[in-house]
Every structure is written in C-alpha cells, then in structure tokens.
C-alpha cells in the first residue's frame, strides 16, 4: 500500500510526504539457495524460501518534505528540509 499527500497550510509553505507498507515475503520459491557462514567459509543449501522475507527490504517507509518559498527582490529562495524515516 502506498499513500502520498501534499498540503499548503499557509502562503508560500507546502508540506508533502508519503508512506509505503510492503508485505515482502516470498510466496513461491522452491529452489532458493541459502548460504550459511561456517568456520572456514560458507555452506550452501537448496530449499524452499516460501514465507521468508526478501533481503534488504523494509516493511514500512515514510517521507516528509517542507518547501517554503521566500520572496525576495532577486526572485525566490527555496530551502527544503527533509525527514527520511
């Protein structure tokens, strides 16, 4: 699931962001190679990965951004602080 938003609470300020929920599980992967660290190296084994998580994936991610436009006689200046979770 993914959701995004953008609001303008006051003049010149825009706040936006989003979040993602991910069900990161293998449903069918019968011949997956599993590697295990053992003394002196690695040992591998082939078995089903069904139900296991995908490597290096997050269950939840979120972002929040703020964009404030500061009017000047030279044009606009836009500092953009960001928060990544």
C-alpha positions as CSV (number, residue, x, y, z in Angstrom):
1,X,0.0,0.0,0.0
2,X,1.3,3.5,-0.9
3,X,-0.2,6.9,0.1
4,X,1.1,10.4,-0.6
5,X,-0.1,13.8,0.5
6,X,0.5,17.5,-0.2
7,X,-0.9,20.4,1.8
8,X,-0.4,24.2,1.8
9,X,-1.2,25.3,5.4
10,X,0.0,28.9,4.8
11,X,1.1,31.0,1.9
12,X,4.5,30.0,0.5
13,X,4.7,26.8,2.5
14,X,4.0,23.4,1.0
15,X,4.2,20.2,3.2
16,X,4.2,16.9,1.4
17,X,5.1,13.3,2.1
18,X,4.1,9.7,1.9
19,X,4.4,6.2,3.3
20,X,4.6,2.7,2.0
21,X,3.6,-0.6,3.6
22,X,5.1,-3.7,2.0
23,X,4.4,-7.4,2.5
24,X,7.9,-8.5,1.5
25,X,7.6,-12.3,1.6
26,X,8.3,-15.0,-0.9
27,X,5.1,-16.9,-1.9
28,X,6.7,-19.5,-4.1
29,X,10.5,-20.0,-4.5
30,X,11.1,-23.8,-4.2
31,X,14.8,-23.9,-5.3
32,X,16.3,-21.0,-3.3
33,X,20.0,-21.1,-2.4
34,X,20.6,-20.4,1.3
35,X,24.2,-19.6,2.4
36,X,25.4,-20.2,6.0
37,X,28.6,-19.0,7.5
38,X,30.6,-21.8,9.0
39,X,34.1,-22.0,10.4
40,X,36.4,-21.7,7.3
41,X,33.9,-20.3,4.8
42,X,30.3,-20.7,3.6
43,X,28.0,-23.7,3.3
44,X,25.0,-23.6,0.9
45,X,21.8,-25.5,0.9
46,X,18.9,-25.5,-1.6
47,X,15.4,-25.4,-0.1
48,X,12.1,-23.5,-0.4
49,X,12.1,-19.8,0.5
50,X,8.3,-19.6,0.7
51,X,7.3,-17.4,3.7
52,X,10.8,-15.8,4.1
53,X,11.4,-12.1,3.7
54,X,13.0,-10.6,0.7
55,X,16.6,-9.5,1.5
56,X,17.1,-5.8,2.4
57,X,13.5,-4.7,2.2
58,X,11.6,-2.6,4.7
59,X,8.1,-3.3,5.9
60,X,7.5,0.4,6.3
61,X,9.0,3.6,4.8
62,X,7.9,7.2,5.2
63,X,9.0,10.7,4.0
64,X,8.1,14.2,5.0
65,X,9.1,17.3,2.9
66,X,8.7,21.0,3.5
67,X,9.0,23.6,0.8
68,X,9.0,27.3,1.9
69,X,9.2,29.9,-0.9
70,X,10.8,33.1,0.4
71,X,10.0,36.0,-1.9
72,X,13.0,38.4,-2.5
73,X,13.6,41.2,-5.0
74,X,16.0,38.8,-6.7
75,X,13.5,36.0,-7.2
76,X,12.7,33.2,-4.9
77,X,14.8,31.2,-2.4
78,X,13.6,27.7,-1.6
79,X,15.2,26.0,1.5
80,X,13.9,22.4,1.5
81,X,14.4,20.5,4.8
82,X,13.6,16.8,4.5
83,X,13.0,14.0,7.0
84,X,13.5,10.4,5.9
85,X,12.3,7.5,8.2
